[in-house]
Amino acid sequence: MLAADDLIALVENYNPRTDKALIRRAYDYGRAMHEGQFRQSGEPYFSHPVAVAALLTEQRLDDATLVTALLHDTIEDTRSTFSEVEALFGADIASLVDGVTKLTNLQLSSTQTKQAENFRKLFMAMSKDLRVILVKLADRLHNMRTIKSMRHEKQVQKSRETMDIYAPLAGRMGMQWMREELEDLAFAVLNPEGRQSIMRRFVTLQRETGDVVQRITRDMRKELDDAQIDAEVYGRAKKPYSIWRKMQEKELAFSRLSDIYGFRVITKTERDCYAALGVIHQRWRAVPGRFKDYISQPKSNGYRSIHTTVSGRDGKRVEVQIRTRQMHDVAEAGVAAHWSYRDGVLSENPFAVDPTRWINSLTEQFVGEEDHEDFLEAVKLEMYSDQVFCFTPKGDVIKLPKGATPLDYAYAIHTRIGSGCVGAKVDGLRVPLWTRLRNGQSVEIITAQGQVPQATWLDIAATGKAKTAIRRALREADRERYIKLGRELARSAFEHVGQKATDKTLETAARHLRLGSAKEVLARLGSAEITSTEVVEAVYPNLVHDTRDTVPKQRAVIGLGEGQSFDRAPCCEPLPGERIVGITERGRGVVVHAIDCEALAEYEDEPDRWLDLHWQPGTHAAVYDMTIDLTIGNDAGVLGRICTLIGERKANISNLEFIDRKPDFYRLLIHVELRDIEQLHTLMTALEAESDVAAVERFRDPLRIKGDRV
């Protein structure tokens, strides 16, 4: 995660006059609000807003937009409020943060009528301040870049929404680079085999023809230099999804595609653009019908460029875009160029459009129903039979699974609303919180200050989000108990290395672990969110290696009843260090699942079978079987090197299963014996770094229902 100083340095590269104090205050506030929250990958949640802000610096955006990025999830996911953000950072930033929050809650896929209504709301939010959608697009881009940590169903849902809505929107705003990356990231989830086939064919083509991009780039530079035209030339292969789409649209095989490479010529002046076009058409044959002059006829979002497609003697077609540097800046940033800074002042780019005028003209285009298709492109209108759609008092749609209650609805709106819920009205009538909601009902939640989640709510809630939030709140209520337990664990751990767990020692540990206080360290230690080894190592790193306690198998899990034994669920194969829950099974004791295991959805209606469990802190004496899904190149010695690499990470291979064999690669499942999640992360990182490894991921199979007793 970028530190505040590093983020400020990125801003100062294009805006030396940036308000460093403002950005630092927003950074500190956002980090404090998200303290204790983690992403699915295990990273601190605040790393996400920081990454979104860093993405926006690449577009040289203003301080208010960057601060909005840092705070964009605070009102939605923390105890922060609109009033507090307004008091601390001003009305402008508070309005932007609120706008991003509303966009996050906007359901863009439902029935056709409701979808059209929500798209009108989307345009209304954009028309108020386009920076709202810029933050949302950067937010979606970072989420797609890190999508592997999500459950597969969530990956598919987010990727479909990205492909249908956010990627076309980025393209419409003139941010073509973002559109292409969003599409390609979504394509990798929705059709991984298709994308991999394109990548393999690219490798084969490059092996057969050499580096075409470098050769043509060199030829273009020579022709332009001979004509005394000062220009830069860049070339690249087109994105896999762009190629795949052309193959589908034209019903062509990869070998018959011609224009899979694109080149960009950036000149000093507009006159040089047309001169460069003449040089290129003299050297290469122009393809009829593939010429567009967006300089004389610019797009509404400010985009200007000359597009032409040419072919050489070998028949290979390449696309060439010719533009000036100022045109290029707008082409990269799109409508966002209006807020772009250079040398501390707003960039005076003559091609940057007024975003208000642009959004108004765009909105006018889509007033009629006949114009929606042009914008939506491939939007899929889905209505799932296993879901219910309820309405807020304002008419917004909340999508819930069948069997959901008003309590689930409240948590779907906001965790704060759910936690403060004391009652509900359905279609204007007061109903119990355990009432099952039906399609089309209007729901109003009644809240009260001081209300806190009750343990009985776990029996009422049907959704994972609500159950997780309730359990988290109940754990907070037990904080003092966790602190007391953590103090005992800390005392014992420090005594083992000949030291004492004094307040000063624990404050030092808190500082190194980036936690707020010694009490926070003890609370997390008592709730098994961190281990005693981590606490001791933070203060005395040289004393830990030889003095770690080992945890025997029979004491590996905390939270089991007397006489209860446990199995590790074979569907998710949880490891020490992961967050876990237990499901009681007849004849099998307790089956331990990772907290994000897909199989847990089957038990959401049986809360009495759930147990809140934790792994025992410390180094575990036992080793646990774990399966890795690996795709590697089919070359001599590759498998041997992979096995050696695994052995070097102190992991033992217990079995190999070959899943798929192809001439150029094969896929296999490797069963390895590991001690904890940290060892797995180390091993996965090492495998990902190997050049012969095409793909590596943790193998999970929700269909597995039997496993061996630990």
N, C-alpha and C positions, 0 to 999 in steps of 0.2 A: 504494500500500500504506500502510495506517495505521501511523504511528510508534507506539512503545511509549507515549509520553506521551499521544497522542490516544486510544489504546485505554483507558488508565487513566482518562482524563477521562470516557469513556462509562460506565465502571463507577461512578465517583464520583458520577455524576448520580443513581443510585439507592442506592448503598452507599458513603457517605462513609468508612466504617470498613474499606474494602477493604485487603487486604495488598498495597500497591503494590510493595513489594520482591519479593514472590513472583511477581507477574505480570510484572514487569520481568525477573526471572531466567529465567522460562519463555520469555519473548519472545526474549531474547538466546540462550538455549540452542537453541531451535527454529531461529532464523535461522542459527546456526553449523552445526547439523546438516544443514540443507538448503542450505548454501552451495554454489553451483555447479550446483544443480538448477533446471530451468526447466520451466514448464508448456508445453503444446502451443501456447499463444498467444505464447510468448516471454517472458512475465513470470517474475520469480523465483518459484520454487515456494512459498516461504514466504508469499507474498501470499495463498495459499489458506488455510492455517491461521489467519492473522490475520483474514481475512474471515469464517471460520466463527466465531471468537471474537466478532467484532463482531455477527454475527447473534444469538448467544446473549445478548449484553447487551440486546438489544431485549426479551428475555423476563425481564430482571433476575435472571439466574441467579448462583449463588454462585461464589466464587473458584476452587474445585476444578474446577468444570465448565469455566470459562474457560481455566484452565491446561491441562486435558485437551484442549481444542480446539486450543490452540497446539502441543501435543505429539502430537496424535493420529496423525500419520504418521511419527513419528521411529523407533519400533521397527520399523515395516513397511518404511520406505524409506531409512533411513540406517544409519550404523554404531552408532547408539544401541542400548542393551539395556535389558531390563526392570530388571536389577539397578542399572544406572546411574541410570535415572529414579527408582527407589525410593530410592537413596542421596541423590539431589539434592532430590527433591520429596516424599518420604514414600510410605508404603505405599498410602494411599487413592488418591492421584493415579496412582501406577503401576498400580494395579489397574484404574482407569478407562481409562487409555491402552491397557492390554493388552486390555481388553474391547472397545474400539473396533477395535483391530487384528484381533481374532478375528471381529468382525462383518464387517469389510472382506473377509476371506478366505472368509466363508461363502457357498457357492453356493446361491442361493435358487431357481434354475430348473434342473431336471433331470427325472428320472423322477418319477412321482407319489409313489411310496413314499419315495424319497430326499428329495423336497421336503418331505413331511410331517415327516420326521426332522429336517431342517435347520430347519424352523420351530419345532419343539420346542426345538432348541438356541438359536434366536433368543429364545424366551420365557424360557429358562433364563438367558441373559445379561441380559435385561431384568429378571428377578426379582431378580438379585443387586444391581443398581443401575440404576435407570431412566435415570440421567443418561448412561449409555453410548449409549442409543438417541437421546437428545436431541442429543448431539454428532453421531451418525451422520446424523440427519435434517438438521441444519444443514449438515453436510458435503455431503450429496446436493443440498440446495437450492442451495448455491453452485456446485457442479459443473454443475447444470442451468442456472443463470443464465449460465454461461460455456461452455456446451456447443458453441458454434459453432466453437471452435478445434479440436475433435476431428475425426477422420475420420468420414465419413458413417456407415459401418457401426457405429462405436463410438457415435455419437449415437443411432442407432436402438436398439442394444442397451441403452444406459443409459436411454433414454426408455421402452422397453417395461418394463424392470425397475421404473422409477419409477412408471409407471402401474399396474402390477400389484401392487406390493408396498409401496413407501415412501409413496405418496400415501394408500392406504387405511389404512396404519398410523398416519400422522399424523392422519387423521380419527378413527380409533378412539381415539387418545389425547386427542382434544378440541381439537386444533390445526387447526381448520377452515381458517383463512387459509392455513396452510402446505399443506394438502391441495389447496386450489384452485389455488395458485400452481404446485405441482409438477405437477398435472394439466395446467394450461394450457401450461407450458413443454414438457412431453412431447408434448402435442397439436400444438404448433407444429412439432415434428420429425416426428412420425408421420403427420400429415395437414396439411401447411402450406396446401394449397389450401382445405381445409375451414375452417381458422381464418381465412384471409384473406377468404373469402366472408362469414363471420359479421361480421368487422370492417367490410367494405364496406357490408353491410346496416345495421349500426349507424349508420354515417356518413349513409347515405341516410335512415334513419328520423329521425335528429336534425335533418337538413335539412328534413324534411317537418313534423315535429311540434314542433320547438324543444327546449329543454332540459327534458325531462320530469322528470328527477331534481330539478333546482333548483325547479321549480314545485311538485311534490308536497311536497318538504321544507318549502318556505315555508308551504304550506297546513297541514301537520301541526303546525308550530311555532305557527301562529296559533291553531289549535283547542286545543292544550295550554295556551297562554298564557291564552286566554279561560277555560279551566277551572281556572286558577291551579295548574297542575301544573308543577313545576320539572323540566325534562327537556331533554336534548340529542337532536337528531335528525340522523341521517346517512343519506344515500342513495347508491346506486351501481348501475351496470349490472352484471349478473352476468357472470362470466368466460365467454369464448367456448366453452370446453370444456363448461361446465355447460349452456349453451344447446344446443350440438351434441348432447349426450347426451339432452336432453329431446326434441329433434327426432327422434332415432333411436328412442328408447323409445316415443314417442307417434305416430311416423310422421306428423309434422306438418311443413308448410313453415314457414319463418321467419315469414312474414306472419301465420300462424295462432297463433303462440305469444303468450301474453298476459303471463305473469308473468316478464318478463325483467329487471325492476328489483327491487332489494331495499332495504328501509329498516330502520334500527335506532333504537330509542328507548331512551335510557339515563336512568333516573330515580334519585332519591335513596333511595327506600324501596321495599320490596316492595308495600306498600299502593298506592303510586303506580303500580306496574306494572299492577295490575288497574284502577285508575282511568283510566289512559291507554288501556287496552284498550277500556273502555266509550266513551271519547270517540271513538276511531277507528271503532268499530263504529256509533256514532251518525252520524258524518259520511260514512262509506263503507259500502257493502253487503258483509257478510261472505260469503265463498264457502263453501258447505256442504262439510264433510268436510276442510277445510284448517286446522283449529284444533288446536294441540297445547300442552298446559300442562306444560312441563318444570320449572316452579317447584315445583308440588305433587308432581310425579313426576320428580325429577331423573335424569339419566343416570348410569351407574356411574362415569364419569370426572369427575363433579362438575359437568357442564354444566347450567345452569339458565337458562331463558328461556321466554317465551311466544311461540309462532309463530302467526300468522294471515295469511290471504290475503284481500284486499279488492279490490273493483272499483268504478270510478267510473261516471259517466254514459256515458262513451265506451266502456265495456266493457273498458278496460285493467286487467289485474290486476297487483297489486304484493304482494310478500311483506313482512310487517312482523315484526320481532323486538323484544320488549320485555323489558328486564332492568335490574337495578341496576348501579351501578359495580363493586361487588365481584363480582357475577355475570359482568360483562363481562370483568374481569381473568382469571377462570378460563376463560371462553369463548375468550379470545385465547391463553392459555398452556396450557390443557388440564391434564394431569397435572403439567406442569412448574411450575404455580403453587405446588406444595409447596415448591420451592426459591427462590421469588421473594423478592427483597429490596426493602425500601422504607425509606429513611432509615437505612440501615446495619444494620437488623435484619430477620430473616425476617418476611415479611408475614403477619400473622395474619388470613388470609382464611378465614372460617367455611365457605366452599364448596369450598376446596381439599381434594382427597381424599388419603388416605394412599396413596402409590404402591405400597407393598408389598401392602396389602390389595386395591388395584385390580388389580395384575398377577396376584395369586393367583386372584381371581375370574374374570379374563379367561382365564387358563390353564385353569381348570376348565370354562369354556364350550366349549373346543376340544379336550377330551380325546377325545370321540367323533368318528368320521369324519363323521357327519351334520352337525356344526357347522362344519366347515372352510369350506364355501362362503360362509357369512355373513361371515367375515373376509376371505377371499381375493378375493371379488367376481369380478373378471374375470381371475384369474391364468391365464396360458396355460402349458400343460405342453409343453415342446418338447424334442425329441431330434433333433439334426442328424446326418445320415448321414456328414458329413465330419469328425466329431469322435470322439475316444475319451475314455472316462471311466475314470480310474484312482483307486485308493483309497490314502489315507495309512494308516499303521499304526493310526491311531485311528479309521479308518472315514470320514473326510471325503472328499468328492469333489473331484478336480482335473480340470478340463476342458481338453483339449489338442487341437490339430489332428492329423489323421491323419499318420503319419510322424514324430511326435514321439519323442524319445529320453529316457532318464532324466535327461540334462542339461537338457532343456527342462522336465521335471517339477520338477527342483531349483530352477530359476530361477522357475518359476511359484509355488512356495511362498514363496521369498524370495531376493532377490539375494545376500544373505550366504550362504545355503545353497548356491546355485549356484556362487558363487565358491570355496567351500571344498570342493567335491565331489571325492572321490578314487575313488569307486566306487558301485555300486548293487546292491540285491537286488530281484529281481522274483519275487513269490510265494515268497519265502524263499530263492531261489537267486541266487548272485552272477553278474552278467551284465556284458558290456562296456558302456561308456557309449554306444556307437553302436547299441545294440539298439533296434529299433522297438517301441514299446509297443502293446498291444492292449486292447480294451474289457474292463473288469472286473478287470484285474490290480492287485495290491497292490504298491506300490513303496516301498522304504525307501532313503533316501540316506545314504551313509557320507561323513562329512566329516573333515577333519584340519586342525588349526591350522597356519597357515603356508602352506597351499595357495593358489595364485593361478591365475587363468585362463590357459590356454595358447593360443597362436595356432592350434594344430590343432583347437581346440574349434569354431572357426568352420565347419569342415567337418562337424562332428557335429551342431551345433544346427540345429533346423528352425524355431523360432519367432523372430519379430522381437524379442520381449522379451529372449530369451537372447542373440541375436546383438548387440543394442545394448549389453547389459550387458557382454558379453565385449569388445567393441570399446572401451567406456569404460574397462574395467580395463587393457586393453593400452595405451591412451593414457596412463593414469596411470603405467604402467611406463616410458613414454617421456618422463615429465615433465622430466627433466633435459635431454633433447635439445631439448624445446620451449623450456625456459628459455634455453638457449644461443642458439637461433634467435631467440627473442623479444628477447634483448639486442641482437642485431645489427640487427633491425628497428627497435627503439626508438632505437638510436644513429643510424641513418640518418635516421629521421623527425625527431628533434630537431635534427640538424645542418641539415636543410632550413629550419628556422625560426631558425637561428642560436643554438641553445641546446645544452646537453649533457644526456645522460640519466644524471645522477648518481643515487646511491641516494636522496638526499633528494627529488629530482625525482620519482622513481618512487614513493616512499612517498606523496607528495602526490597523484599520479595515482590510487594505490590508494584513498586516502581519498575522493576525489571520485567514483570509480567504484564505491565501496562494496565493494571487494575487501579480502581480509584482509591482504595484504602486497605488497611490490614483486615478490617472486618469483611471486606469484599473477598479477600483471599480466603479467609476462614469459611465464609458462606459457600464459596464455590468448592472448596476442599471437602466440606461436609456433605455437599450434594453430589460429589463425584464428578463435577465438571472439570476439575483439574486434579492431578494426583499429588500426593505428598512428595514424591520424587521430584516433580516439576518445581515445587515450592523450595525444596532444599537446594536443588540445582541452580535456581535463580540467585541464591545467595552464596552458596559454596559449591561451584561447579566442579572443583577438583576433588571433592570428597565423595561424590555420588557414585562413581563408577564401580568401586569395589564394595560398597556397603548397601546396595539396594536390597530390600526385602523381596523375597519371592512369594507369590501368592499361590498356594496349592489349588488343585482343581476343585476340591470340595468347598472352598471358600471363595471361588472366583466371582460370584454374583452376590450383591447385597439386595435384600428385600424379599427373599424367599421365606416362606413359613417354616416352622419347625418340621423337620423330616422330609421337606420337599426337595426333590432333585430336579435337574434341568437338562434339557436338550438345546443345542444351538439349532435354530431353524435352518434347514438345508436350502430354503429359497433365497435367503439373503446372507447366510453365513456370517453373522456378526462377530466382530473381533473386540478384544479389550481396548478401551479407549473410545468406542463408539457409544452414542446414546441408544439405549435399548428399552424395550418393554417386554413383559411376559404375558403369554396366553396359556391359561390352564387347559390341559387336555386330559381326557379320560385315559388312564393306563400309561400316560407318558409324563406325568408330573407337570412341569412348566416348560413351554417351548419359548425360547428367547429369540426375539426378532430385533433387527435394527429399526430405529424409529421411523425411517423412511421406506420400510419394506412395503411393496405393493400388496402383498398378501394380507396385510392388516385390515384392508378395506372390507374383507369378508367378515370381520368381527366387530364392525362399528355398531351393530345393533345388539351386541352382547357385552355391555360394559362390565358386567359382573365377572367376566373371565379375564379382565385386564389386570396386570400387576405393574406397578411402577418400580422398575429395577435399575440398578447401577452396577457397573463392573467394580470390583474391589480395586482401590488405588494400589499402585506398586507394579513390580515386574512379575509377570505370571510365569509359574514354573512349567505349565502345560504349553504345548504347541497346538494350534488349531488349523484344520484344513481349510483352505481358501482356493477358489477357482478363478483363474485369469483367462480371459478371452483374448487371443493373440493372433494377429495376421502378420506374417513375415514373408520376405522374399524367398522364392524357391531357387536359391543358389547354394553351391557347395559350401559347407562349413557354417552356414547361418545358424542352424539349430544348435550346433555344438557351442557356438559363441553365446547364444542366449542362455543355454543351460549353465555355462561357466559364470555368466554374469549373475544369474540367480543364486548360484552357490556362493559367490563372493559377497552377496548381501546376507549371508548366514541363513538362507532359506533352503529348505530341503524339498526336492520335487518328489511327490508320492505317486503321480500318475500323469500320463499324457494321452489325450484323446484328439485324433485328427478329425475335424469336422468337414473340411472342404479342401480339395486339392485341385489346383489349376496349374497350367504350364508356367505361369510367372509368379504365383504366390500360393501359399496354403495357410489355412486357418486351423488353429488347434486350441483346445482347452488344456491348460497346465494346472494341475492340482499341486499346490505348495503348502508347506507347513510353516505357519508364522506365529509369532508371539502376540502381536498387537497391531492396531491400526497404523501406528507410526512406522513400523517395519514395512507394512503394505505400501504406504505412501512413498517411502524411500525406494522400494523395489519398482513401483509403477513409474516413478520419475526417471529412474535409470533406464528402464525399458523404452520409454517414450523418446529418450535422447538417442537411442540406437538408430542409425541410418537405415538398417535393413528391416526395421519394424514399421509396418504401414499403419497399424492400428492396435491399440491396447486398451482394454477396459476391464473392470471388475465384472465377472459373470454372475448374473442373478437370474433365477428362474422361478417365478411365482407358482409354477405348476408342480414343482417338487413338493411332495407331501410327506416323505419319509426321510429320516436321518438317523445317524448313529448316536447313541447316548455318549455324552462327554464324560 
